[in-house]
Amino acid sequence: MPVISLFAWLLVIVFLAFIACMFEDLESDVGSQSNPNSQVQLAPEMGYIHRYYNKAISGEGLSYALACTIAGTIALLLLLKFEPTYGPRAAILAIPVGAAVGSISHMIRASVCYPGRESAHKRFEQPIYLDVFYGHLVPIATHNFIAVICITGIAYIQSNLTVLSGVSGASNPFPLPLLCLIWGITVGAIGSSTGDIHYGTEREFQDRPFGEGRRVVYHGQICRYGDCGIRTSKDIVAFCAKYGGPATGLTFGLIVLFENWRTVIGMMLGGLAGAAWNPGIAAVSGIGLGIAVAIVLIVLNTWLVRWARKKFGPFVGE
């Protein structure tokens, strides 16, 4: 039974990871953060005046590391204050409040970034649109809040996994804020790498053939008009919510799933902290399973790429 409970809590972590990374990617789309932001940044210099929100605060990895760490720190302080009285129920208050503080700090940095960046484009006659500025702050904060509350929840579960699952030694030894820092960097990095592919340079470059890539000569020449008039970053989010966000969340969720799965299977083979607990067997088994999973994924990815090129190719330039 303890093993089943442990697996159940790990699946909860996987689900939270999927939601966290999906909304992290969509939040970066709200503000044109990360790699696609370079196209928004270059557009005025190429003569393309736009109404996209422009905020690459410090890269998704660092900005989410800061927001999640702030959330984890506030949550830990509230837990230390209220857990002696209310027990585990204190987390119902601590996690949302911590995530709210982290999201507010993220929104403040986003609000400073937009006028600062666009004022630098005054020489290119790029105005600062106040309705774009005000209209994107709430979506930035709400998308960020969902991502941060999920990350803080993951860190809390990992910190208390022994109590929750009944398996001795299952809790992560790192404190809650440090786990939030690690997961914040991870979710930001995966959102930046996987999310960029699906971000929709397809959306910003709809006047270019799909599959040809973004040639240097096209940099900054973004599409500024959409289905319902002048396009903003919120229109990009609506597009990415169909494919880019779920694909990014699935990537992070699968990483967490396979990582936790191989670790728990290794622990089971090593005795799962029982009387015959053998950490050497647990470590070797977990590493071996991880290598096997990586090999299978590489083979599947290679097959998928070849199938896609054969079915939809040849692409322009090949």
C-alpha positions as CSV (number, residue, x, y, z in Angstrom):
1,M,0.0,0.0,0.0
2,P,2.7,2.6,0.8
3,V,4.2,2.0,-2.7
4,I,0.8,2.6,-4.3
5,S,0.4,5.8,-2.3
6,L,3.9,6.9,-3.3
7,F,3.1,6.4,-7.0
8,A,-0.2,8.2,-6.6
9,W,1.5,11.3,-5.2
10,L,4.1,11.2,-7.9
11,L,1.3,11.2,-10.5
12,V,-0.1,14.3,-8.8
13,I,3.3,15.9,-9.2
14,V,3.3,15.0,-12.9
15,F,-0.1,16.5,-13.4
16,L,1.0,19.7,-11.6
17,A,4.1,19.8,-13.8
18,F,2.0,19.6,-16.9
19,I,-0.2,22.5,-15.9
20,A,2.8,24.6,-14.6
21,C,4.8,24.4,-17.8
22,M,1.7,24.9,-20.1
23,F,0.9,28.1,-18.3
24,E,4.5,29.2,-18.1
25,D,4.7,28.9,-21.9
26,L,1.4,30.8,-22.4
27,E,2.6,33.5,-19.9
28,S,5.7,34.1,-21.9
29,D,3.5,34.4,-25.0
30,V,1.5,37.2,-23.3
31,G,4.6,39.3,-23.0
32,S,6.7,38.2,-26.0
33,Q,9.3,36.9,-23.6
34,S,12.1,34.5,-24.6
35,N,13.4,33.9,-28.1
36,P,10.3,35.1,-30.1
37,N,10.8,38.4,-28.2
38,S,13.8,39.1,-30.4
39,Q,11.4,39.4,-33.4
40,V,9.2,41.9,-31.5
41,Q,12.3,43.7,-30.4
42,L,13.6,44.0,-34.0
43,A,10.3,45.0,-35.6
44,P,10.4,48.8,-35.1
45,E,14.0,48.8,-36.3
46,M,12.8,47.2,-39.5
47,G,9.9,49.8,-39.9
48,Y,7.2,47.5,-38.5
49,I,5.3,49.4,-35.8
50,H,3.4,46.9,-33.7
51,R,1.1,46.5,-30.7
52,Y,2.8,43.5,-29.1
53,Y,3.8,43.5,-25.4
54,N,7.5,43.5,-25.2
55,K,9.1,42.1,-22.0
56,A,12.2,39.8,-21.9
57,I,12.8,40.4,-18.3
58,S,15.8,38.2,-17.8
59,G,15.0,35.0,-19.6
60,E,12.3,32.6,-18.5
61,G,14.6,30.4,-16.4
62,L,15.8,33.2,-14.2
63,S,12.5,35.1,-14.0
64,Y,10.6,32.0,-13.0
65,A,13.3,31.0,-10.6
66,L,12.8,34.3,-8.8
67,A,9.0,34.2,-8.8
68,C,8.9,30.6,-7.6
69,T,11.6,31.2,-4.9
70,I,9.7,34.2,-3.5
71,A,6.5,32.0,-3.5
72,G,8.3,29.2,-1.7
73,T,9.8,31.5,0.9
74,I,6.5,33.1,1.7
75,A,4.8,29.7,1.8
76,L,7.5,28.3,4.2
77,L,7.1,31.3,6.6
78,L,3.4,30.8,6.7
79,L,3.8,27.1,7.2
80,L,6.2,27.6,10.1
81,K,3.6,30.1,11.6
82,F,0.4,28.1,11.2
83,E,1.4,24.4,10.9
84,P,1.9,23.9,14.7
85,T,-1.8,25.0,15.1
86,Y,-3.6,23.8,12.0
87,G,-1.3,21.0,10.8
88,P,-1.4,20.1,7.1
89,R,-4.4,22.4,6.5
90,A,-2.0,25.3,6.8
91,A,-0.8,24.5,3.2
92,I,-4.2,25.5,1.9
93,L,-3.4,29.1,2.9
94,A,0.3,29.1,2.6
95,I,0.7,27.9,-1.0
96,P,-1.8,30.2,-2.7
97,V,-0.6,33.3,-0.7
98,G,3.0,32.5,-1.5
99,A,2.2,32.1,-5.2
100,A,0.2,35.4,-5.2
101,V,3.2,37.3,-3.8
102,G,5.5,35.7,-6.4
103,S,3.1,36.6,-9.2
104,I,2.8,40.2,-8.1
105,S,6.6,40.5,-8.1
106,H,6.7,39.1,-11.6
107,M,4.0,41.5,-12.8
108,I,5.9,44.4,-11.3
109,R,9.0,43.5,-13.2
110,A,7.0,43.0,-16.4
111,S,5.3,46.4,-16.0
112,V,8.7,48.1,-15.7
113,C,10.1,46.3,-18.7
114,Y,7.5,47.2,-21.3
115,P,7.8,51.1,-21.2
116,G,11.6,50.8,-20.8
117,R,12.0,48.7,-23.9
118,E,9.6,50.6,-26.0
119,S,11.0,54.0,-25.0
120,A,14.3,52.8,-26.4
121,H,12.5,52.6,-29.8
122,K,11.4,56.2,-29.9
123,R,13.9,56.9,-32.6
124,F,12.1,54.3,-34.8
125,E,8.7,56.0,-34.0
126,Q,7.4,53.0,-32.0
127,P,4.8,54.4,-29.5
128,I,4.0,53.2,-26.0
129,Y,0.4,52.0,-26.2
130,L,-1.2,52.4,-22.7
131,D,-4.0,50.1,-23.5
132,V,-1.5,47.4,-24.5
133,F,0.4,48.1,-21.3
134,Y,-2.6,47.9,-19.0
135,G,-4.4,45.2,-20.9
136,H,-1.6,42.6,-20.7
137,L,-0.6,43.0,-17.0
138,V,-3.5,40.9,-15.6
139,P,-3.1,38.0,-18.1
140,I,0.6,38.0,-17.3
141,A,-0.1,37.8,-13.6
142,T,-2.8,35.2,-13.8
143,H,-0.9,32.9,-16.1
144,N,2.1,33.3,-13.9
145,F,0.1,32.6,-10.8
146,I,-1.2,29.3,-12.1
147,A,2.3,28.2,-13.0
148,V,3.9,29.3,-9.7
149,I,1.2,27.8,-7.5
150,C,1.7,24.4,-9.3
151,I,5.5,24.6,-8.8
152,T,5.0,25.6,-5.1
153,G,2.6,22.6,-4.7
154,I,5.2,20.3,-6.3
155,A,7.9,21.5,-3.9
156,Y,5.5,21.1,-0.9
157,I,4.6,17.6,-1.8
158,Q,8.3,16.6,-2.3
159,S,9.1,18.1,1.1
160,N,6.5,16.1,2.8
161,L,6.3,12.9,0.7
162,T,7.2,10.7,3.6
163,V,4.2,11.8,5.6
164,L,1.9,11.9,2.6
165,S,2.8,8.5,1.2
166,G,3.9,6.7,4.4
167,V,7.2,5.6,2.8
168,S,10.1,6.3,5.0
169,G,12.9,8.4,3.5
170,A,10.8,9.5,0.5
171,S,10.8,13.2,1.3
172,N,13.3,15.4,-0.6
173,P,16.0,16.7,1.7
174,F,16.1,20.2,0.2
175,P,14.0,22.9,1.9
176,L,10.9,24.3,0.2
177,P,12.4,27.5,-1.2
178,L,15.4,25.7,-2.7
179,L,13.1,23.2,-4.4
180,C,11.0,26.1,-5.8
181,L,14.2,27.6,-7.1
182,I,15.3,24.4,-8.9
183,W,11.8,23.8,-10.3
184,G,11.5,27.4,-11.4
185,I,14.7,27.3,-13.4
186,T,13.6,24.0,-14.9
187,V,10.1,25.0,-15.9
188,G,11.4,28.3,-17.4
189,A,14.2,26.5,-19.3
190,I,11.8,23.9,-20.8
191,G,9.2,26.5,-21.6
192,S,11.9,28.6,-23.3
193,S,13.2,25.7,-25.4
194,T,10.1,23.6,-26.2
195,G,7.7,26.6,-26.2
196,D,9.8,28.6,-28.6
197,I,9.4,25.9,-31.3
198,H,5.6,26.0,-31.0
199,Y,5.3,29.7,-30.1
200,G,4.3,30.5,-33.3
201,T,6.7,32.1,-35.4
202,E,3.9,30.5,-37.5
203,R,1.6,33.2,-36.0
204,E,4.0,36.1,-36.3
205,F,5.1,35.1,-39.8
206,Q,1.9,33.9,-41.5
207,D,3.0,35.5,-44.7
208,R,5.9,33.1,-45.0
209,P,5.7,29.4,-46.2
210,F,5.5,27.0,-43.3
211,G,8.7,24.9,-42.8
212,E,11.2,27.2,-44.4
213,G,12.5,28.5,-41.0
214,R,13.1,32.1,-40.2
215,R,15.7,33.4,-42.5
216,V,17.8,36.4,-41.4
217,V,16.3,38.6,-44.1
218,Y,12.9,38.2,-42.5
219,H,13.9,39.0,-39.0
220,G,11.6,41.7,-37.5
221,Q,9.2,41.6,-40.4
222,I,6.3,40.3,-38.3
223,C,2.6,40.1,-39.2
224,R,0.8,42.9,-37.3
225,Y,-2.8,42.2,-38.4
226,G,-4.9,39.2,-37.3
227,D,-8.5,37.9,-37.7
228,C,-10.1,40.7,-35.7
229,G,-8.0,43.8,-36.5
230,I,-4.6,44.8,-35.2
231,R,-2.9,41.9,-33.5
232,T,-1.6,41.9,-29.9
233,S,0.2,39.4,-27.7
234,K,-3.1,38.2,-26.3
235,D,-4.0,37.0,-29.8
236,I,-0.7,35.0,-29.8
237,V,-1.7,33.3,-26.5
238,A,-5.1,32.3,-27.9
239,F,-3.2,30.6,-30.8
240,C,-0.6,28.9,-28.7
241,A,-3.2,27.6,-26.2
242,K,-4.3,25.1,-28.8
243,Y,-0.9,23.5,-29.5
244,G,2.2,25.2,-28.1
245,G,1.1,25.4,-24.4
246,P,-0.1,21.8,-24.2
247,A,3.0,20.5,-26.1
248,T,5.3,22.4,-23.7
249,G,3.4,21.1,-20.7
250,L,3.5,17.5,-22.0
251,T,7.3,17.8,-22.4
252,F,7.8,18.9,-18.8
253,G,5.2,16.4,-17.5
254,L,6.9,13.5,-19.3
255,I,10.3,14.5,-18.0
256,V,9.0,14.5,-14.4
257,L,7.0,11.2,-15.0
258,F,10.0,9.3,-16.4
259,E,12.4,10.8,-13.8
260,N,10.1,9.9,-10.8
261,W,9.2,6.5,-12.3
262,R,12.8,5.4,-12.7
263,T,13.7,6.7,-9.2
264,V,10.8,4.8,-7.5
265,I,11.5,1.6,-9.5
266,G,15.1,1.8,-8.4
267,M,14.1,2.3,-4.8
268,M,11.8,-0.7,-5.0
269,L,14.6,-2.9,-6.5
270,G,16.8,-1.6,-3.7
271,G,14.4,-2.6,-0.9
272,L,12.5,0.8,-0.7
273,A,14.0,1.8,2.6
274,G,13.2,-1.5,4.3
275,A,15.2,-3.8,6.4
276,A,17.2,-5.0,3.4
277,W,17.6,-1.5,2.0
278,N,20.5,-1.4,-0.5
279,P,21.2,2.1,-1.8
280,G,23.8,0.8,-4.3
281,I,21.3,-1.4,-6.1
282,A,18.7,1.4,-6.0
283,A,21.1,3.9,-7.6
284,V,22.4,1.5,-10.3
285,S,18.8,0.4,-11.1
286,G,17.5,3.9,-11.4
287,I,20.4,5.1,-13.6
288,G,20.1,2.0,-15.8
289,L,16.3,2.6,-16.3
290,G,17.0,6.3,-17.1
291,I,19.5,5.4,-19.8
292,A,17.1,2.9,-21.3
293,V,14.3,5.5,-21.4
294,A,16.6,8.0,-23.0
295,I,17.6,5.5,-25.7
296,V,14.0,4.6,-26.5
297,L,13.1,8.3,-26.7
298,I,16.0,9.0,-29.1
299,V,14.9,6.1,-31.4
300,L,11.3,7.3,-31.4
301,N,12.3,10.9,-32.1
302,T,14.5,9.8,-35.0
303,W,11.7,7.8,-36.5
304,L,9.2,10.6,-36.0
305,V,11.4,13.2,-37.8
306,R,12.1,10.9,-40.7
307,W,8.4,10.1,-41.0
308,A,7.4,13.8,-40.9
309,R,10.0,14.7,-43.5
310,K,8.9,11.9,-45.8
311,K,5.2,12.7,-45.5
312,F,5.3,16.6,-45.5
313,G,8.6,17.3,-47.2
314,P,10.7,18.2,-49.0
315,F,10.9,21.5,-47.1
316,V,11.9,24.8,-48.8
317,G,15.7,24.9,-49.1
318,E,16.2,21.1,-49.0
